[in-house]
Amino acid sequence: MLKSNPTKSNEQNLVFQLFFLINNENRDIEIVEVREIDFTEVKERIEKGESVFITRKRKQKLEPILVASEETADPWYFNHI
């Protein structure tokens, strides 16, 4: 019998999206996808006056009905330390 650990499998596929809202004339947004968050970089960006929004990337679903009923994750938002 083959047993799998769904939690471990999900952790391996977990990807975070970091949105850096750059404090410039154009209010540019930089989007980065990572498996591990570098909080040193996040802190440096905040100290430069940028805002940071962190969320996990979800798998795309083919059926829009499933997307509408999916639970939403609470995003993290930092704008100062």
PDB file of N, CA, C and O in Angstrom:
ATOM      1  N   MET A   1       0.843  -1.181   0.000  1.00  0.00           N
ATOM      2  CA  MET A   1       0.000   0.000   0.000  1.00  0.00           C
ATOM      3  C   MET A   1       0.886   1.242   0.000  1.00  0.00           C
ATOM      4  O   MET A   1       1.811   1.346   0.805  1.00  0.00           O
ATOM      5  N   LEU A   2       0.612   2.158  -0.876  1.00  0.00           N
ATOM      6  CA  LEU A   2       1.368   3.401  -0.994  1.00  0.00           C
ATOM      7  C   LEU A   2       0.669   4.493  -0.198  1.00  0.00           C
ATOM      8  O   LEU A   2      -0.512   4.775  -0.399  1.00  0.00           O
ATOM      9  N   LYS A   3       1.426   5.098   0.710  1.00  0.00           N
ATOM     10  CA  LYS A   3       0.872   6.189   1.502  1.00  0.00           C
ATOM     11  C   LYS A   3       1.572   7.482   1.107  1.00  0.00           C
ATOM     12  O   LYS A   3       2.775   7.501   0.845  1.00  0.00           O
ATOM     13  N   SER A   4       0.811   8.543   1.069  1.00  0.00           N
ATOM     14  CA  SER A   4       1.411   9.841   0.760  1.00  0.00           C
ATOM     15  C   SER A   4       1.059  10.823   1.861  1.00  0.00           C
ATOM     16  O   SER A   4       0.028  10.703   2.523  1.00  0.00           O
ATOM     17  N   ASN A   5       1.921  11.776   2.037  1.00  0.00           N
ATOM     18  CA  ASN A   5       1.691  12.821   3.019  1.00  0.00           C
ATOM     19  C   ASN A   5       1.280  14.078   2.263  1.00  0.00           C
ATOM     20  O   ASN A   5       2.143  14.774   1.729  1.00  0.00           O
ATOM     21  N   PRO A   6      -0.029  14.393   2.201  1.00  0.00           N
ATOM     22  CA  PRO A   6      -0.480  15.541   1.405  1.00  0.00           C
ATOM     23  C   PRO A   6       0.099  16.862   1.890  1.00  0.00           C
ATOM     24  O   PRO A   6       0.335  17.763   1.085  1.00  0.00           O
ATOM     25  N   THR A   7       0.333  16.994   3.188  1.00  0.00           N
ATOM     26  CA  THR A   7       0.892  18.238   3.711  1.00  0.00           C
ATOM     27  C   THR A   7       2.289  18.461   3.173  1.00  0.00           C
ATOM     28  O   THR A   7       2.630  19.561   2.739  1.00  0.00           O
ATOM     29  N   LYS A   8       3.100  17.408   3.204  1.00  0.00           N
ATOM     30  CA  LYS A   8       4.458  17.528   2.699  1.00  0.00           C
ATOM     31  C   LYS A   8       4.447  17.839   1.203  1.00  0.00           C
ATOM     32  O   LYS A   8       5.232  18.666   0.738  1.00  0.00           O
ATOM     33  N   SER A   9       3.577  17.194   0.458  1.00  0.00           N
ATOM     34  CA  SER A   9       3.465  17.442  -0.972  1.00  0.00           C
ATOM     35  C   SER A   9       3.075  18.887  -1.245  1.00  0.00           C
ATOM     36  O   SER A   9       3.629  19.517  -2.146  1.00  0.00           O
ATOM     37  N   ASN A  10       2.128  19.419  -0.477  1.00  0.00           N
ATOM     38  CA  ASN A  10       1.694  20.804  -0.659  1.00  0.00           C
ATOM     39  C   ASN A  10       2.819  21.780  -0.329  1.00  0.00           C
ATOM     40  O   ASN A  10       2.967  22.805  -0.994  1.00  0.00           O
ATOM     41  N   GLU A  11       3.622  21.465   0.706  1.00  0.00           N
ATOM     42  CA  GLU A  11       4.720  22.343   1.078  1.00  0.00           C
ATOM     43  C   GLU A  11       5.747  22.425  -0.036  1.00  0.00           C
ATOM     44  O   GLU A  11       6.329  23.487  -0.259  1.00  0.00           O
ATOM     45  N   GLN A  12       5.980  21.331  -0.736  1.00  0.00           N
ATOM     46  CA  GLN A  12       6.963  21.327  -1.804  1.00  0.00           C
ATOM     47  C   GLN A  12       6.506  22.196  -2.970  1.00  0.00           C
ATOM     48  O   GLN A  12       7.341  22.764  -3.675  1.00  0.00           O
ATOM     49  N   ASN A  13       5.221  22.307  -3.183  1.00  0.00           N
ATOM     50  CA  ASN A  13       4.677  23.080  -4.301  1.00  0.00           C
ATOM     51  C   ASN A  13       4.317  24.505  -3.906  1.00  0.00           C
ATOM     52  O   ASN A  13       3.858  25.280  -4.745  1.00  0.00           O
ATOM     53  N   LEU A  14       4.518  24.861  -2.640  1.00  0.00           N
ATOM     54  CA  LEU A  14       4.114  26.166  -2.156  1.00  0.00           C
ATOM     55  C   LEU A  14       4.990  27.259  -2.759  1.00  0.00           C
ATOM     56  O   LEU A  14       6.216  27.218  -2.652  1.00  0.00           O
ATOM     57  N   VAL A  15       4.351  28.226  -3.386  1.00  0.00           N
ATOM     58  CA  VAL A  15       5.057  29.355  -3.985  1.00  0.00           C
ATOM     59  C   VAL A  15       4.405  30.634  -3.461  1.00  0.00           C
ATOM     60  O   VAL A  15       3.181  30.767  -3.459  1.00  0.00           O
ATOM     61  N   PHE A  16       5.240  31.569  -3.018  1.00  0.00           N
ATOM     62  CA  PHE A  16       4.750  32.857  -2.543  1.00  0.00           C
ATOM     63  C   PHE A  16       4.919  33.903  -3.630  1.00  0.00           C
ATOM     64  O   PHE A  16       5.864  33.856  -4.417  1.00  0.00           O
ATOM     65  N   GLN A  17       3.999  34.836  -3.659  1.00  0.00           N
ATOM     66  CA  GLN A  17       4.120  35.991  -4.540  1.00  0.00           C
ATOM     67  C   GLN A  17       4.353  37.211  -3.658  1.00  0.00           C
ATOM     68  O   GLN A  17       3.583  37.479  -2.736  1.00  0.00           O
ATOM     69  N   LEU A  18       5.422  37.948  -3.952  1.00  0.00           N
ATOM     70  CA  LEU A  18       5.730  39.182  -3.244  1.00  0.00           C
ATOM     71  C   LEU A  18       5.494  40.340  -4.194  1.00  0.00           C
ATOM     72  O   LEU A  18       6.043  40.377  -5.295  1.00  0.00           O
ATOM     73  N   PHE A  19       4.681  41.273  -3.766  1.00  0.00           N
ATOM     74  CA  PHE A  19       4.399  42.475  -4.544  1.00  0.00           C
ATOM     75  C   PHE A  19       5.091  43.640  -3.846  1.00  0.00           C
ATOM     76  O   PHE A  19       4.748  43.987  -2.716  1.00  0.00           O
ATOM     77  N   PHE A  20       6.064  44.238  -4.520  1.00  0.00           N
ATOM     78  CA  PHE A  20       6.764  45.395  -3.980  1.00  0.00           C
ATOM     79  C   PHE A  20       6.197  46.639  -4.649  1.00  0.00           C
ATOM     80  O   PHE A  20       6.343  46.820  -5.858  1.00  0.00           O
ATOM     81  N   LEU A  21       5.556  47.492  -3.869  1.00  0.00           N
ATOM     82  CA  LEU A  21       4.999  48.746  -4.376  1.00  0.00           C
ATOM     83  C   LEU A  21       6.066  49.810  -4.191  1.00  0.00           C
ATOM     84  O   LEU A  21       6.298  50.299  -3.086  1.00  0.00           O
ATOM     85  N   ILE A  22       6.709  50.155  -5.293  1.00  0.00           N
ATOM     86  CA  ILE A  22       7.871  51.030  -5.259  1.00  0.00           C
ATOM     87  C   ILE A  22       7.427  52.484  -5.118  1.00  0.00           C
ATOM     88  O   ILE A  22       6.536  52.954  -5.825  1.00  0.00           O
ATOM     89  N   ASN A  23       8.066  53.170  -4.199  1.00  0.00           N
ATOM     90  CA  ASN A  23       7.702  54.552  -3.893  1.00  0.00           C
ATOM     91  C   ASN A  23       8.410  55.499  -4.858  1.00  0.00           C
ATOM     92  O   ASN A  23       9.368  56.174  -4.482  1.00  0.00           O
ATOM     93  N   ASN A  24       7.936  55.547  -6.102  1.00  0.00           N
ATOM     94  CA  ASN A  24       8.507  56.467  -7.089  1.00  0.00           C
ATOM     95  C   ASN A  24       7.369  57.224  -7.779  1.00  0.00           C
ATOM     96  O   ASN A  24       6.198  57.064  -7.435  1.00  0.00           O
ATOM     97  N   GLU A  25       7.732  58.027  -8.729  1.00  0.00           N
ATOM     98  CA  GLU A  25       6.762  58.871  -9.432  1.00  0.00           C
ATOM     99  C   GLU A  25       5.658  58.043 -10.097  1.00  0.00           C
ATOM    100  O   GLU A  25       4.495  58.445 -10.099  1.00  0.00           O
ATOM    101  N   ASN A  26       6.023  56.892 -10.659  1.00  0.00           N
ATOM    102  CA  ASN A  26       5.059  56.060 -11.386  1.00  0.00           C
ATOM    103  C   ASN A  26       4.332  55.046 -10.505  1.00  0.00           C
ATOM    104  O   ASN A  26       3.411  54.375 -10.970  1.00  0.00           O
ATOM    105  N   ARG A  27       4.736  54.928  -9.236  1.00  0.00           N
ATOM    106  CA  ARG A  27       4.166  53.917  -8.314  1.00  0.00           C
ATOM    107  C   ARG A  27       4.261  52.530  -8.934  1.00  0.00           C
ATOM    108  O   ARG A  27       3.277  51.792  -8.983  1.00  0.00           O
ATOM    109  N   ASP A  28       5.457  52.182  -9.407  1.00  0.00           N
ATOM    110  CA  ASP A  28       5.692  50.891 -10.040  1.00  0.00           C
ATOM    111  C   ASP A  28       5.458  49.745  -9.065  1.00  0.00           C
ATOM    112  O   ASP A  28       5.582  49.907  -7.851  1.00  0.00           O
ATOM    113  N   ILE A  29       5.119  48.590  -9.616  1.00  0.00           N
ATOM    114  CA  ILE A  29       4.924  47.382  -8.825  1.00  0.00           C
ATOM    115  C   ILE A  29       5.831  46.295  -9.386  1.00  0.00           C
ATOM    116  O   ILE A  29       5.819  46.012 -10.585  1.00  0.00           O
ATOM    117  N   GLU A  30       6.617  45.691  -8.501  1.00  0.00           N
ATOM    118  CA  GLU A  30       7.474  44.568  -8.890  1.00  0.00           C
ATOM    119  C   GLU A  30       6.892  43.308  -8.261  1.00  0.00           C
ATOM    120  O   GLU A  30       6.618  43.277  -7.061  1.00  0.00           O
ATOM    121  N   ILE A  31       6.702  42.271  -9.070  1.00  0.00           N
ATOM    122  CA  ILE A  31       6.139  41.010  -8.587  1.00  0.00           C
ATOM    123  C   ILE A  31       7.208  39.936  -8.675  1.00  0.00           C
ATOM    124  O   ILE A  31       7.816  39.730  -9.726  1.00  0.00           O
ATOM    125  N   VAL A  32       7.433  39.242  -7.541  1.00  0.00           N
ATOM    126  CA  VAL A  32       8.447  38.199  -7.476  1.00  0.00           C
ATOM    127  C   VAL A  32       7.791  36.934  -6.933  1.00  0.00           C
ATOM    128  O   VAL A  32       7.033  36.991  -5.965  1.00  0.00           O
ATOM    129  N   GLU A  33       8.082  35.789  -7.557  1.00  0.00           N
ATOM    130  CA  GLU A  33       7.585  34.500  -7.072  1.00  0.00           C
ATOM    131  C   GLU A  33       8.754  33.722  -6.480  1.00  0.00           C
ATOM    132  O   GLU A  33       9.782  33.535  -7.131  1.00  0.00           O
ATOM    133  N   VAL A  34       8.587  33.266  -5.224  1.00  0.00           N
ATOM    134  CA  VAL A  34       9.659  32.568  -4.518  1.00  0.00           C
ATOM    135  C   VAL A  34       9.093  31.397  -3.723  1.00  0.00           C
ATOM    136  O   VAL A  34       7.907  31.369  -3.394  1.00  0.00           O
ATOM    137  N   ARG A  35       9.946  30.448  -3.424  1.00  0.00           N
ATOM    138  CA  ARG A  35       9.561  29.335  -2.542  1.00  0.00           C
ATOM    139  C   ARG A  35       9.845  29.672  -1.077  1.00  0.00           C
ATOM    140  O   ARG A  35       9.162  29.180  -0.180  1.00  0.00           O
ATOM    141  N   GLU A  36      10.854  30.511  -0.839  1.00  0.00           N
ATOM    142  CA  GLU A  36      11.182  30.958   0.516  1.00  0.00           C
ATOM    143  C   GLU A  36      11.259  32.476   0.516  1.00  0.00           C
ATOM    144  O   GLU A  36      11.811  33.074  -0.407  1.00  0.00           O
ATOM    145  N   ILE A  37      10.707  33.097   1.547  1.00  0.00           N
ATOM    146  CA  ILE A  37      10.691  34.548   1.645  1.00  0.00           C
ATOM    147  C   ILE A  37      11.953  35.024   2.338  1.00  0.00           C
ATOM    148  O   ILE A  37      12.296  34.548   3.420  1.00  0.00           O
ATOM    149  N   ASP A  38      12.638  35.959   1.712  1.00  0.00           N
ATOM    150  CA  ASP A  38      13.829  36.582   2.292  1.00  0.00           C
ATOM    151  C   ASP A  38      13.371  37.826   3.046  1.00  0.00           C
ATOM    152  O   ASP A  38      13.213  38.896   2.458  1.00  0.00           O
ATOM    153  N   PHE A  39      13.158  37.675   4.354  1.00  0.00           N
ATOM    154  CA  PHE A  39      12.637  38.783   5.138  1.00  0.00           C
ATOM    155  C   PHE A  39      13.652  39.902   5.311  1.00  0.00           C
ATOM    156  O   PHE A  39      13.279  41.025   5.650  1.00  0.00           O
ATOM    157  N   THR A  40      14.938  39.614   5.082  1.00  0.00           N
ATOM    158  CA  THR A  40      15.944  40.676   5.095  1.00  0.00           C
ATOM    159  C   THR A  40      15.675  41.640   3.946  1.00  0.00           C
ATOM    160  O   THR A  40      15.722  42.857   4.126  1.00  0.00           O
ATOM    161  N   GLU A  41      15.393  41.095   2.766  1.00  0.00           N
ATOM    162  CA  GLU A  41      15.062  41.938   1.618  1.00  0.00           C
ATOM    163  C   GLU A  41      13.762  42.692   1.853  1.00  0.00           C
ATOM    164  O   GLU A  41      13.652  43.870   1.510  1.00  0.00           O
ATOM    165  N   VAL A  42      12.775  42.013   2.440  1.00  0.00           N
ATOM    166  CA  VAL A  42      11.494  42.666   2.733  1.00  0.00           C
ATOM    167  C   VAL A  42      11.722  43.861   3.653  1.00  0.00           C
ATOM    168  O   VAL A  42      11.179  44.941   3.422  1.00  0.00           O
ATOM    169  N   LYS A  43      12.526  43.666   4.697  1.00  0.00           N
ATOM    170  CA  LYS A  43      12.819  44.742   5.641  1.00  0.00           C
ATOM    171  C   LYS A  43      13.534  45.905   4.947  1.00  0.00           C
ATOM    172  O   LYS A  43      13.202  47.068   5.178  1.00  0.00           O
ATOM    173  N   GLU A  44      14.517  45.586   4.095  1.00  0.00           N
ATOM    174  CA  GLU A  44      15.245  46.633   3.372  1.00  0.00           C
ATOM    175  C   GLU A  44      14.320  47.439   2.470  1.00  0.00           C
ATOM    176  O   GLU A  44      14.438  48.661   2.386  1.00  0.00           O
ATOM    177  N   ARG A  45      13.406  46.760   1.799  1.00  0.00           N
ATOM    178  CA  ARG A  45      12.465  47.445   0.904  1.00  0.00           C
ATOM    179  C   ARG A  45      11.550  48.379   1.696  1.00  0.00           C
ATOM    180  O   ARG A  45      11.263  49.496   1.265  1.00  0.00           O
ATOM    181  N   ILE A  46      11.099  47.910   2.852  1.00  0.00           N
ATOM    182  CA  ILE A  46      10.223  48.738   3.689  1.00  0.00           C
ATOM    183  C   ILE A  46      10.983  49.958   4.190  1.00  0.00           C
ATOM    184  O   ILE A  46      10.437  51.061   4.226  1.00  0.00           O
ATOM    185  N   GLU A  47      12.248  49.763   4.578  1.00  0.00           N
ATOM    186  CA  GLU A  47      13.063  50.885   5.046  1.00  0.00           C
ATOM    187  C   GLU A  47      13.292  51.920   3.946  1.00  0.00           C
ATOM    188  O   GLU A  47      13.497  53.098   4.240  1.00  0.00           O
ATOM    189  N   LYS A  48      13.259  51.487   2.667  1.00  0.00           N
ATOM    190  CA  LYS A  48      13.407  52.412   1.540  1.00  0.00           C
ATOM    191  C   LYS A  48      12.088  53.130   1.216  1.00  0.00           C
ATOM    192  O   LYS A  48      12.044  53.974   0.320  1.00  0.00           O
ATOM    193  N   GLY A  49      11.032  52.797   1.937  1.00  0.00           N
ATOM    194  CA  GLY A  49       9.758  53.474   1.721  1.00  0.00           C
ATOM    195  C   GLY A  49       8.786  52.705   0.843  1.00  0.00           C
ATOM    196  O   GLY A  49       7.710  53.211   0.524  1.00  0.00           O
ATOM    197  N   GLU A  50       9.149  51.486   0.447  1.00  0.00           N
ATOM    198  CA  GLU A  50       8.256  50.677  -0.372  1.00  0.00           C
ATOM    199  C   GLU A  50       7.249  49.962   0.522  1.00  0.00           C
ATOM    200  O   GLU A  50       7.488  49.774   1.715  1.00  0.00           O
ATOM    201  N   SER A  51       6.141  49.572  -0.055  1.00  0.00           N
ATOM    202  CA  SER A  51       5.170  48.723   0.622  1.00  0.00           C
ATOM    203  C   SER A  51       5.321  47.323   0.062  1.00  0.00           C
ATOM    204  O   SER A  51       5.687  47.144  -1.099  1.00  0.00           O
ATOM    205  N   VAL A  52       5.033  46.313   0.909  1.00  0.00           N
ATOM    206  CA  VAL A  52       5.207  44.923   0.504  1.00  0.00           C
ATOM    207  C   VAL A  52       3.922  44.158   0.798  1.00  0.00           C
ATOM    208  O   VAL A  52       3.372  44.241   1.896  1.00  0.00           O
ATOM    209  N   PHE A  53       3.455  43.418  -0.193  1.00  0.00           N
ATOM    210  CA  PHE A  53       2.272  42.580  -0.061  1.00  0.00           C
ATOM    211  C   PHE A  53       2.711  41.149  -0.347  1.00  0.00           C
ATOM    212  O   PHE A  53       3.319  40.882  -1.383  1.00  0.00           O
ATOM    213  N   ILE A  54       2.405  40.225   0.567  1.00  0.00           N
ATOM    214  CA  ILE A  54       2.831  38.828   0.409  1.00  0.00           C
ATOM    215  C   ILE A  54       1.600  37.932   0.420  1.00  0.00           C
ATOM    216  O   ILE A  54       0.730  38.056   1.282  1.00  0.00           O
ATOM    217  N   THR A  55       1.545  37.031  -0.553  1.00  0.00           N
ATOM    218  CA  THR A  55       0.469  36.041  -0.601  1.00  0.00           C
ATOM    219  C   THR A  55       1.025  34.755  -1.196  1.00  0.00           C
ATOM    220  O   THR A  55       2.115  34.749  -1.767  1.00  0.00           O
ATOM    221  N   ARG A  56       0.285  33.682  -1.062  1.00  0.00           N
ATOM    222  CA  ARG A  56       0.756  32.447  -1.698  1.00  0.00           C
ATOM    223  C   ARG A  56       0.072  32.296  -3.051  1.00  0.00           C
ATOM    224  O   ARG A  56      -1.091  32.658  -3.229  1.00  0.00           O
ATOM    225  N   LYS A  57       0.822  31.756  -3.985  1.00  0.00           N
ATOM    226  CA  LYS A  57       0.273  31.561  -5.325  1.00  0.00           C
ATOM    227  C   LYS A  57      -0.604  30.319  -5.309  1.00  0.00           C
ATOM    228  O   LYS A  57      -0.213  29.271  -4.795  1.00  0.00           O
ATOM    229  N   ARG A  58      -1.769  30.448  -5.869  1.00  0.00           N
ATOM    230  CA  ARG A  58      -2.706  29.320  -5.923  1.00  0.00           C
ATOM    231  C   ARG A  58      -2.604  28.630  -7.268  1.00  0.00           C
ATOM    232  O   ARG A  58      -2.253  29.236  -8.280  1.00  0.00           O
ATOM    233  N   LYS A  59      -2.919  27.356  -7.250  1.00  0.00           N
ATOM    234  CA  LYS A  59      -2.973  26.624  -8.509  1.00  0.00           C
ATOM    235  C   LYS A  59      -4.178  27.105  -9.298  1.00  0.00           C
ATOM    236  O   LYS A  59      -5.239  27.363  -8.728  1.00  0.00           O
ATOM    237  N   GLN A  60      -4.016  27.226 -10.598  1.00  0.00           N
ATOM    238  CA  GLN A  60      -5.142  27.618 -11.431  1.00  0.00           C
ATOM    239  C   GLN A  60      -6.094  26.443 -11.561  1.00  0.00           C
ATOM    240  O   GLN A  60      -5.671  25.296 -11.708  1.00  0.00           O
ATOM    241  N   LYS A  61      -7.356  26.735 -11.506  1.00  0.00           N
ATOM    242  CA  LYS A  61      -8.371  25.706 -11.657  1.00  0.00           C
ATOM    243  C   LYS A  61      -9.097  25.947 -12.969  1.00  0.00           C
ATOM    244  O   LYS A  61      -9.311  27.090 -13.372  1.00  0.00           O
ATOM    245  N   LEU A  62      -9.466  24.880 -13.618  1.00  0.00           N
ATOM    246  CA  LEU A  62     -10.126  24.997 -14.903  1.00  0.00           C
ATOM    247  C   LEU A  62     -11.592  25.391 -14.789  1.00  0.00           C
ATOM    248  O   LEU A  62     -12.149  26.011 -15.694  1.00  0.00           O
ATOM    249  N   GLU A  63     -12.209  25.028 -13.673  1.00  0.00           N
ATOM    250  CA  GLU A  63     -13.627  25.312 -13.524  1.00  0.00           C
ATOM    251  C   GLU A  63     -13.818  26.565 -12.662  1.00  0.00           C
ATOM    252  O   GLU A  63     -13.447  26.554 -11.488  1.00  0.00           O
ATOM    253  N   PRO A  64     -14.386  27.641 -13.211  1.00  0.00           N
ATOM    254  CA  PRO A  64     -14.555  28.873 -12.443  1.00  0.00           C
ATOM    255  C   PRO A  64     -15.450  28.710 -11.227  1.00  0.00           C
ATOM    256  O   PRO A  64     -15.328  29.478 -10.273  1.00  0.00           O
ATOM    257  N   ILE A  65     -16.336  27.740 -11.235  1.00  0.00           N
ATOM    258  CA  ILE A  65     -17.226  27.520 -10.087  1.00  0.00           C
ATOM    259  C   ILE A  65     -16.395  27.134  -8.872  1.00  0.00           C
ATOM    260  O   ILE A  65     -16.692  27.570  -7.760  1.00  0.00           O
ATOM    261  N   LEU A  66     -15.360  26.325  -9.065  1.00  0.00           N
ATOM    262  CA  LEU A  66     -14.518  25.916  -7.952  1.00  0.00           C
ATOM    263  C   LEU A  66     -13.711  27.092  -7.403  1.00  0.00           C
ATOM    264  O   LEU A  66     -13.480  27.174  -6.197  1.00  0.00           O
ATOM    265  N   VAL A  67     -13.295  27.975  -8.252  1.00  0.00           N
ATOM    266  CA  VAL A  67     -12.528  29.130  -7.805  1.00  0.00           C
ATOM    267  C   VAL A  67     -13.390  30.022  -6.924  1.00  0.00           C
ATOM    268  O   VAL A  67     -12.916  30.528  -5.907  1.00  0.00           O
ATOM    269  N   ALA A  68     -14.627  30.218  -7.293  1.00  0.00           N
ATOM    270  CA  ALA A  68     -15.514  31.085  -6.529  1.00  0.00           C
ATOM    271  C   ALA A  68     -15.801  30.519  -5.142  1.00  0.00           C
ATOM    272  O   ALA A  68     -16.016  31.290  -4.206  1.00  0.00           O
ATOM    273  N   SER A  69     -15.810  29.209  -4.981  1.00  0.00           N
ATOM    274  CA  SER A  69     -16.124  28.624  -3.687  1.00  0.00           C
ATOM    275  C   SER A  69     -14.877  28.338  -2.855  1.00  0.00           C
ATOM    276  O   SER A  69     -14.987  27.898  -1.711  1.00  0.00           O
ATOM    277  N   GLU A  70     -13.708  28.579  -3.407  1.00  0.00           N
ATOM    278  CA  GLU A  70     -12.459  28.307  -2.693  1.00  0.00           C
ATOM    279  C   GLU A  70     -12.265  29.306  -1.562  1.00  0.00           C
ATOM    280  O   GLU A  70     -12.553  30.493  -1.715  1.00  0.00           O
ATOM    281  N   GLU A  71     -11.768  28.814  -0.414  1.00  0.00           N
ATOM    282  CA  GLU A  71     -11.501  29.715   0.702  1.00  0.00           C
ATOM    283  C   GLU A  71     -10.333  30.623   0.352  1.00  0.00           C
ATOM    284  O   GLU A  71      -9.395  30.214  -0.332  1.00  0.00           O
ATOM    285  N   THR A  72     -10.400  31.843   0.823  1.00  0.00           N
ATOM    286  CA  THR A  72      -9.309  32.773   0.554  1.00  0.00           C
ATOM    287  C   THR A  72      -8.345  32.786   1.728  1.00  0.00           C
ATOM    288  O   THR A  72      -8.753  32.652   2.882  1.00  0.00           O
ATOM    289  N   ALA A  73      -7.070  32.946   1.428  1.00  0.00           N
ATOM    290  CA  ALA A  73      -6.049  33.041   2.467  1.00  0.00           C
ATOM    291  C   ALA A  73      -5.922  34.492   2.895  1.00  0.00           C
ATOM    292  O   ALA A  73      -6.105  35.407   2.093  1.00  0.00           O
ATOM    293  N   ASP A  74      -5.609  34.689   4.154  1.00  0.00           N
ATOM    294  CA  ASP A  74      -5.382  36.040   4.631  1.00  0.00           C
ATOM    295  C   ASP A  74      -4.016  36.518   4.133  1.00  0.00           C
ATOM    296  O   ASP A  74      -3.001  35.893   4.439  1.00  0.00           O
ATOM    297  N   PRO A  75      -3.976  37.603   3.380  1.00  0.00           N
ATOM    298  CA  PRO A  75      -2.690  38.127   2.892  1.00  0.00           C
ATOM    299  C   PRO A  75      -1.968  38.859   4.009  1.00  0.00           C
ATOM    300  O   PRO A  75      -2.575  39.301   4.984  1.00  0.00           O
ATOM    301  N   TRP A  76      -0.659  38.978   3.843  1.00  0.00           N
ATOM    302  CA  TRP A  76       0.152  39.743   4.771  1.00  0.00           C
ATOM    303  C   TRP A  76       0.490  41.050   4.092  1.00  0.00           C
ATOM    304  O   TRP A  76       0.820  41.060   2.906  1.00  0.00           O
ATOM    305  N   TYR A  77       0.417  42.144   4.808  1.00  0.00           N
ATOM    306  CA  TYR A  77       0.730  43.435   4.236  1.00  0.00           C
ATOM    307  C   TYR A  77       1.589  44.213   5.221  1.00  0.00           C
ATOM    308  O   TYR A  77       1.197  44.426   6.369  1.00  0.00           O
ATOM    309  N   PHE A  78       2.762  44.633   4.766  1.00  0.00           N
ATOM    310  CA  PHE A  78       3.664  45.413   5.607  1.00  0.00           C
ATOM    311  C   PHE A  78       3.844  46.789   4.967  1.00  0.00           C
ATOM    312  O   PHE A  78       4.094  46.885   3.765  1.00  0.00           O
ATOM    313  N   ASN A  79       3.721  47.841   5.751  1.00  0.00           N
ATOM    314  CA  ASN A  79       4.062  49.163   5.228  1.00  0.00           C
ATOM    315  C   ASN A  79       4.967  49.931   6.182  1.00  0.00           C
ATOM    316  O   ASN A  79       5.338  51.070   5.901  1.00  0.00           O
ATOM    317  N   HIS A  80       5.325  49.313   7.313  1.00  0.00           N
ATOM    318  CA  HIS A  80       6.325  49.890   8.211  1.00  0.00           C
ATOM    319  C   HIS A  80       6.794  48.809   9.187  1.00  0.00           C
ATOM    320  O   HIS A  80       6.165  47.762   9.338  1.00  0.00           O
ATOM    321  N   ILE A  81       7.910  49.096   9.839  1.00  0.00           N
ATOM    322  CA  ILE A  81       8.461  48.138  10.819  1.00  0.00           C
ATOM    323  C   ILE A  81       8.279  48.689  12.206  1.00  0.00           C
ATOM    324  O   ILE A  81       8.670  48.047  13.181  1.00  0.00           O
TER     325      ILE A  81
END
